[in-house]
Amino acid sequence: MNTRVQFVDDLNVCLNHIVNSLVDKNRRSELKLFGYSSSRHPHSKMTHDAVWFSRPRKYGKGSRQCRLCAHQAGLVRKYGLDLCRQCFREKSAAIGFTKNR
């Protein structure tokens, strides 16, 4: 138990040293460990790049792409393949799919 507490204390000392070396003395009060100040945020100025990709893509068609060519349309998602239909046609024999008529 004591070694675990000592490890946590050593880790806190290391983290404080890293934070102090990265942040200049005038801005330390603005630093938040689980957040960031608005002036240091990379998208604080809403430039074209920041606005273009500002919406989070965690679900929906925009969050998925082909694992080979990164194409977003026509994905075959069944069995976790995540291939576009063109790549699926190229690689289907190697994967083990056969066409039955």
Residue pairs with C-beta under 8 A, 6 or more apart in sequence:
19 31
19 33
20 28
23 31
27 37
27 40
30 37
30 39
30 40
31 37
38 44
42 50
43 50
43 54
46 54
57 63
61 72
62 72
64 72
64 75
64 77
64 82
65 71
65 72
65 75
65 82
66 72
66 75
66 82
66 83
66 84
66 87
67 82
67 83
68 83
68 84
68 87
68 91
69 84
69 86
69 87
71 84
71 86
71 87
72 84
73 84
74 84
74 85
74 86
75 82
75 83
75 84
75 85
76 82
76 83
76 84
76 85
76 88
81 88
81 95
83 91
